Amino acid sequence: MQDFLDNWGITVMVFAPLVGVVAMMLLPEREEETHKLIALVASVASAIVGLLLLVNFDYDRSGVMQFARTDTWISVVNADYSIGLDGMSLPLVALTLLVTPLVIIYSWNHIPSPGNAKAFLMLMLVLHTGMLGTFVARDLVLFFVFFEVVLLPMYFMIGVWGGEQRLYAAIKFFLYTLFGSALMLVSFLALYWSTGSQTFSITGLAELVADGDVARNTQLLIFGGMFLGFGIKVPMFPFHTWLPDAHTQAPTQGSVILAAVLLKLGTYGFIRIAIPILPEAAVSWAPWIGLLAVIGIIYGALGCLAQTDMKRLIAFSSVAHMGYVMLGIATLTDFGINAAIFGMVAHGLITGMLFFIAGSVKERYHTLEIARLGGLLVQAPRMGWILGITTMASLGLPGLAGFWGEFPAILAAYQPAPGLSEELFRVYMVIAAIGTVLAAAYLLWLLQRTAFGTPSEEFEDDPHIHDTVFTEWVAWTPMLILIVVLGFVPSLIFDVTNEPASMVGEVIAALG
């Protein structure tokens, strides 16, 4: 078993969903139940292999790449099929392995109009492979390929199964993300040529840059390209405008995957690629990253207060919450990076749950207009309580996962890395703290308007409004349990991420 995991474990985990895609291609569209079963089996098979990797992972050496494999791939440009798992990528891989099967379970009786479960679930499995591959890639070309694989499936999920403005949202999502990817690719190529065209390996490039092979001004420009590429994917202010449209128009499953995992590809790119390879440039760019992060926190919160649509409000909250993640990253400290990774996982679970609930509300009420909703605790009390727990987690209530996604990021800004202005980052800290007050305002306002009170006359006697069903319980329960467990035992993630985060922090500290 150990030999299998060492040589093939990650590869099987990443590509198992594609086996499901091939199997589904051989079956006619009308066999809907079979397609659902194949998609679930493929995602669960990937999760089982991932679980074996997690069980056999050496947590005392979480800073070291484990189950690593490197094979020659494109020899003419020295690009390798290089994969591995360490404490930085492990929580995000685990999040992906959890969320995708749950989304497929939720889809069992929630395939959005115009139907076609075959195409919908095939796209979801392709997304699954792209997301997993991005988190385990150790070569920039391989990272870019997996990073791009997720673009088309999400484009089609929004464009075909989305809302009334789906084509506008899908094209906007595609163009923004493609523009960011182009900048990222140019940065990768510039880094490759600047270091003598020797390797695309992430660790290899970091060593070459550390040896002084790249001029400082070149490093600043390359980091700037990566900053734009990854920043659009996060998305950071002011590159965020595609996100509310994409979330609002996407089907529920697309919104959940987008919030839970896809947004993390950008923040992961910062801590895996941009900062470790170009630490000197990171120090120069960090104040600007921190500035845009706190602007995003306040702007996202104010944007939430102006929304009339439940889903769009949750989308703007993602801009604010990802701002806390980016603030943690901008401190360039091990504490800040630890906080950022925890924030990614917490945001994935909590905002994913909020979009799940919004989708189920839309299915019952056929609207997400907040002014028309109300009395959810009367008509669907279990769903109302679930919404209450999730909003409390999102606003950062101690004892729930959201607290550890925000509080440590704010605390990390008090003492940033050497070379960064403590006075400036303490100003950022105060602004971010104000953002938590605004978060409480818009989330409690959402909860009060949708869950409390009495149902409006429009829906008072509607027979279609019912409480949580079996597939919703199955899909939501693991996420709710993790939101509570991680709130009380945050060390489950911090103990895993601390060593790789410390290694990045040491590289930055050495420059100071």
Secondary structure, DSSP 8 states (H G I E B T S, - for coil): -HHHIIIIIHHHHHHHHHHHHHHHHTS-TT-HHHHHHHHHHHHHHHHHHHHHHHHH--GGGTTS-EEEEEEEEEGGGTEEEEEEE-TTTHHHHHHHHHHHHHHHHHGGG---TT--HHHHHHHHHHHHHHHHHHHHB-BHHHHHHHHHHTHHHHHHHHHHHS-TTHHHHHHHHHHHHHHHHHHHHHHHHHHHHHTTS---BHHHHHHHHHTT-S-HHHHHHHHHHHHHHHHHHTT-TTS-THHHHHHHHS-HHHHHHIIIIITHHHHHHIIIIIHHH-HHHHHHHHHHHHHHHHHHHHHHHHHHHT--BHHHHHHHHHHHHHHHHHHHHHTTSHHHHHHHHHHHHHHHHHHHHHHHHHHHHHHHHS--BGGG---HHHHSHHHHHHHHHHHHHHTT-TTSHHHHHHHHHHHHTTS--TTS-HHHHHHHHHHHHHHHHHHHHHHHHHHHHHTSS---TTTTT-TT-----HHHHHHHHHHHHHHHHHHH-THHHHHHHHHHHHHHHHHHHHH-
